[in-house]
Amino acid sequence: MKEKSSELANLSEAESGSDVIEQGKDAEAIAQKPEKVRKLTNYLLLLIGVMIVFSMIADRIIPITDNARIKGYVVPIKPQVSGQVMDILVQPNQLINRGDVLVKLNPADYEIAVAQAKQSLELAGQQVGAQTASIASAQARLTSANVEKEAIELQTKRLLAMSERGVISNAEADDARAKLATARANVLNAEADLERAKQQLGSDGEENTQVKSALLALEQAHLNLERCVIKAPTDGGVSNFSLSEGFYASVGQPLMTFVSTESLWVEAYFRENSLGNVKVGDPVEIALDFAPGKIIKGKVSSVDWGIDWGQSNQAGKLAEASTQTGWLRQTQMLPITIEFERNEAKGVLRIGGQADVIVYTDDNWFFNTLGKFWIRVVSYLSYAR
């Protein structure tokens, strides 16, 4: 009995000792839990701080925005003469080149008008006793030179407007001015040839009012005949039309919409505190929503000096202060203009299309590598938008 009692006593002591050990382990585990939570919290705070600092630095070196759109010139194609549509040589949304024929109007009436004008000029020439064939030829050349000058003046006006905004280079603007000067010189030469032909008629023929009237009628008839063929003013595409042969086109009424691809650019809006390092000439990469996975290279062509922020005080009225709530004011977006390689973007540009834009303001290989990686990720994410 004594042996059994001692065994029981030893067993109870062992059990009580194990309970004490287990209680000690539990207390140690409980004491370690706050320490683990504190370490995890510190790591998270450190990670958040690093990410904030990294974001602030990256925003100055490789600013990126998804607030960008493709812009360009949209021109309504309006006939300058009235007539029945005889032939349509383009399809909706088709890409075309400068000078390609879009629509042909029935020229029958205008061919008759040219023939009548020639006959009137010949009769007038016969009345003054001079040949008028040379005058008709010179007049036709003058008409063609005037038509060419008119087209080049319109093109030059668009190019110079783009040059003022910095969309195209000064060299391209100078080339446009040179072409315009050549066209004007051609008109002067044609006028000189016409004047020479008139001189051959003699003083009586030159002052003859019937000849002058016939010449003006012939020039107008040639001009109207050439206007029966409507051509593309630049490279681009046509859309928003549903024509059919036999439709009667009226002067000044749009037949279709022409979108020029020679004068497309990207307008991207960045937060103003992201533009501190952005300058003209900085390389840019563009990810178009229309072409997921495709990256187009470009460069900054201009940075706008300001933006309309709705402060339009009128004389006689007190100034109005805009109210803002919160401890952080709203960020202001400022636009920059970006030009790009048109050959790379051919066929994938749509005016009004959205894009993501990243600007590389420095040669920092680390941030630039991260930026190139991220813009490509964003481009492929366009599949899911």
DATADA-V287778 format. One record per residue. N is the residue number from 1. OMEGA is omega in whole degrees, 0 to 359 (999 if undefined). D_FIRST is the distance of its C-alpha to the first C-alpha in whole Angstrom. Layout:
# DATADA-V287778
n = {N | N}
omega = {OMEGA | OMEGA}
d_first = {D_FIRST | D_FIRST}
This chain:
# DATADA-V287778
n = {1 | 2 | 3 | 4 | 5 | 6 | 7 | 8 | 9 | 10 | 11 | 12 | 13 | 14 | 15 | 16 | 17 | 18 | 19 | 20 | 21 | 22 | 23 | 24 | 25 | 26 | 27 | 28 | 29 | 30 | 31 | 32 | 33 | 34 | 35 | 36 | 37 | 38 | 39 | 40 | 41 | 42 | 43 | 44 | 45 | 46 | 47 | 48 | 49 | 50 | 51 | 52 | 53 | 54 | 55 | 56 | 57 | 58 | 59 | 60 | 61 | 62 | 63 | 64 | 65 | 66 | 67 | 68 | 69 | 70 | 71 | 72 | 73 | 74 | 75 | 76 | 77 | 78 | 79 | 80 | 81 | 82 | 83 | 84 | 85 | 86 | 87 | 88 | 89 | 90 | 91 | 92 | 93 | 94 | 95 | 96 | 97 | 98 | 99 | 100 | 101 | 102 | 103 | 104 | 105 | 106 | 107 | 108 | 109 | 110 | 111 | 112 | 113 | 114 | 115 | 116 | 117 | 118 | 119 | 120 | 121 | 122 | 123 | 124 | 125 | 126 | 127 | 128 | 129 | 130 | 131 | 132 | 133 | 134 | 135 | 136 | 137 | 138 | 139 | 140 | 141 | 142 | 143 | 144 | 145 | 146 | 147 | 148 | 149 | 150 | 151 | 152 | 153 | 154 | 155 | 156 | 157 | 158 | 159 | 160 | 161 | 162 | 163 | 164 | 165 | 166 | 167 | 168 | 169 | 170 | 171 | 172 | 173 | 174 | 175 | 176 | 177 | 178 | 179 | 180 | 181 | 182 | 183 | 184 | 185 | 186 | 187 | 188 | 189 | 190 | 191 | 192 | 193 | 194 | 195 | 196 | 197 | 198 | 199 | 200 | 201 | 202 | 203 | 204 | 205 | 206 | 207 | 208 | 209 | 210 | 211 | 212 | 213 | 214 | 215 | 216 | 217 | 218 | 219 | 220 | 221 | 222 | 223 | 224 | 225 | 226 | 227 | 228 | 229 | 230 | 231 | 232 | 233 | 234 | 235 | 236 | 237 | 238 | 239 | 240 | 241 | 242 | 243 | 244 | 245 | 246 | 247 | 248 | 249 | 250 | 251 | 252 | 253 | 254 | 255 | 256 | 257 | 258 | 259 | 260 | 261 | 262 | 263 | 264 | 265 | 266 | 267 | 268 | 269 | 270 | 271 | 272 | 273 | 274 | 275 | 276 | 277 | 278 | 279 | 280 | 281 | 282 | 283 | 284 | 285 | 286 | 287 | 288 | 289 | 290 | 291 | 292 | 293 | 294 | 295 | 296 | 297 | 298 | 299 | 300 | 301 | 302 | 303 | 304 | 305 | 306 | 307 | 308 | 309 | 310 | 311 | 312 | 313 | 314 | 315 | 316 | 317 | 318 | 319 | 320 | 321 | 322 | 323 | 324 | 325 | 326 | 327 | 328 | 329 | 330 | 331 | 332 | 333 | 334 | 335 | 336 | 337 | 338 | 339 | 340 | 341 | 342 | 343 | 344 | 345 | 346 | 347 | 348 | 349 | 350 | 351 | 352 | 353 | 354 | 355 | 356 | 357 | 358 | 359 | 360 | 361 | 362 | 363 | 364 | 365 | 366 | 367 | 368 | 369 | 370 | 371 | 372 | 373 | 374 | 375 | 376 | 377 | 378 | 379 | 380 | 381 | 382 | 383 | 384 | 385}
omega = {180 | 179 | 180 | 180 | 179 | 179 | 179 | 179 | 179 | 180 | 180 | 177 | 180 | 180 | 178 | 177 | 178 | 177 | 179 | 180 | 180 | 178 | 178 | 178 | 179 | 179 | 179 | 178 | 179 | 179 | 182 | 183 | 178 | 180 | 179 | 179 | 180 | 178 | 180 | 179 | 179 | 179 | 180 | 178 | 178 | 179 | 179 | 179 | 178 | 181 | 179 | 179 | 179 | 180 | 180 | 180 | 181 | 180 | 178 | 184 | 180 | 180 | 181 | 179 | 172 | 179 | 182 | 180 | 177 | 180 | 180 | 181 | 176 | 187 | 173 | 178 | 182 | 178 | 178 | 173 | 178 | 179 | 180 | 178 | 182 | 183 | 176 | 187 | 178 | 175 | 178 | 177 | 178 | 175 | 183 | 179 | 178 | 177 | 178 | 181 | 179 | 185 | 173 | 175 | 179 | 185 | 189 | 182 | 184 | 173 | 177 | 179 | 178 | 180 | 179 | 180 | 177 | 180 | 179 | 179 | 179 | 178 | 178 | 178 | 178 | 180 | 178 | 175 | 181 | 177 | 184 | 182 | 180 | 179 | 180 | 179 | 179 | 180 | 178 | 178 | 179 | 179 | 179 | 179 | 178 | 178 | 179 | 179 | 180 | 179 | 181 | 177 | 178 | 180 | 180 | 179 | 179 | 182 | 179 | 176 | 177 | 179 | 178 | 177 | 179 | 182 | 178 | 183 | 178 | 179 | 178 | 177 | 178 | 178 | 178 | 178 | 180 | 178 | 179 | 178 | 179 | 180 | 178 | 177 | 178 | 177 | 179 | 178 | 179 | 177 | 178 | 178 | 179 | 179 | 179 | 179 | 178 | 180 | 180 | 178 | 182 | 184 | 180 | 181 | 183 | 183 | 183 | 183 | 179 | 178 | 180 | 180 | 180 | 179 | 179 | 179 | 179 | 179 | 179 | 180 | 177 | 182 | 179 | 179 | 179 | 180 | 175 | 177 | 182 | 185 | 178 | 181 | 179 | 170 | 180 | 180 | 180 | 179 | 174 | 173 | 176 | 181 | 172 | 178 | 183 | 178 | 180 | 180 | 180 | 180 | 175 | 179 | 185 | 176 | 183 | 178 | 180 | 179 | 182 | 175 | 177 | 185 | 176 | 177 | 178 | 174 | 184 | 180 | 178 | 170 | 186 | 178 | 175 | 188 | 184 | 183 | 182 | 179 | 181 | 180 | 179 | 179 | 185 | 170 | 187 | 175 | 183 | 174 | 182 | 183 | 180 | 179 | 181 | 179 | 179 | 180 | 179 | 177 | 179 | 180 | 177 | 175 | 184 | 181 | 182 | 182 | 178 | 181 | 171 | 180 | 182 | 180 | 179 | 179 | 180 | 178 | 178 | 179 | 179 | 179 | 178 | 181 | 177 | 179 | 180 | 182 | 174 | 179 | 182 | 180 | 178 | 179 | 178 | 184 | 168 | 180 | 185 | 172 | 188 | 179 | 184 | 180 | 178 | 187 | 184 | 176 | 183 | 182 | 176 | 181 | 184 | 179 | 182 | 182 | 169 | 186 | 174 | 182 | 178 | 187 | 184 | 178 | 179 | 187 | 182 | 181 | 179 | 178 | 177 | 179 | 179 | 178 | 185 | 181 | 177 | 174 | 179 | 181 | 179 | 177 | 178 | 176 | 185 | 182 | 999}
d_first = {0 | 4 | 5 | 5 | 6 | 9 | 10 | 11 | 12 | 14 | 15 | 17 | 18 | 20 | 21 | 23 | 24 | 26 | 27 | 29 | 30 | 32 | 33 | 35 | 36 | 38 | 39 | 41 | 42 | 43 | 45 | 47 | 48 | 51 | 52 | 52 | 55 | 57 | 57 | 58 | 61 | 62 | 63 | 64 | 67 | 68 | 69 | 71 | 72 | 73 | 75 | 77 | 78 | 79 | 80 | 83 | 84 | 84 | 86 | 89 | 89 | 89 | 89 | 89 | 90 | 90 | 93 | 96 | 98 | 101 | 105 | 108 | 112 | 112 | 116 | 118 | 120 | 123 | 127 | 130 | 132 | 132 | 132 | 130 | 127 | 128 | 125 | 122 | 121 | 117 | 114 | 111 | 109 | 111 | 111 | 115 | 117 | 119 | 123 | 121 | 123 | 121 | 124 | 127 | 130 | 133 | 135 | 139 | 140 | 139 | 141 | 144 | 144 | 144 | 147 | 149 | 148 | 149 | 152 | 153 | 153 | 155 | 158 | 158 | 158 | 161 | 163 | 163 | 164 | 161 | 158 | 155 | 152 | 151 | 150 | 148 | 146 | 146 | 145 | 142 | 141 | 141 | 139 | 136 | 136 | 135 | 133 | 131 | 131 | 130 | 127 | 126 | 127 | 124 | 122 | 122 | 122 | 118 | 117 | 119 | 116 | 114 | 115 | 115 | 111 | 110 | 109 | 112 | 113 | 116 | 118 | 117 | 119 | 122 | 122 | 123 | 125 | 127 | 127 | 128 | 131 | 132 | 132 | 135 | 137 | 137 | 138 | 141 | 142 | 142 | 144 | 147 | 147 | 148 | 150 | 152 | 153 | 154 | 156 | 158 | 159 | 161 | 161 | 163 | 160 | 157 | 158 | 159 | 156 | 156 | 155 | 152 | 151 | 151 | 149 | 146 | 146 | 145 | 143 | 141 | 141 | 140 | 137 | 136 | 136 | 134 | 131 | 131 | 129 | 126 | 124 | 120 | 121 | 118 | 115 | 112 | 112 | 113 | 111 | 111 | 115 | 115 | 119 | 121 | 125 | 127 | 125 | 128 | 127 | 128 | 129 | 126 | 124 | 121 | 120 | 117 | 114 | 114 | 112 | 112 | 110 | 112 | 111 | 107 | 105 | 101 | 101 | 97 | 96 | 93 | 92 | 94 | 92 | 91 | 95 | 95 | 95 | 97 | 100 | 103 | 103 | 99 | 98 | 96 | 94 | 94 | 92 | 94 | 92 | 95 | 94 | 90 | 89 | 93 | 93 | 97 | 98 | 100 | 101 | 101 | 105 | 105 | 103 | 104 | 105 | 104 | 103 | 104 | 102 | 103 | 105 | 108 | 110 | 113 | 116 | 116 | 112 | 109 | 107 | 104 | 100 | 98 | 95 | 91 | 88 | 85 | 84 | 85 | 89 | 90 | 90 | 94 | 95 | 98 | 100 | 101 | 103 | 102 | 104 | 103 | 104 | 106 | 106 | 102 | 102 | 105 | 104 | 101 | 102 | 102 | 104 | 101 | 98 | 95 | 94 | 91 | 93 | 91 | 93 | 93 | 94 | 93 | 92 | 89 | 87 | 84 | 85 | 87 | 85 | 83 | 86 | 87 | 84 | 83 | 87 | 86 | 83 | 85 | 88 | 85 | 84 | 87 | 86 | 84 | 86}
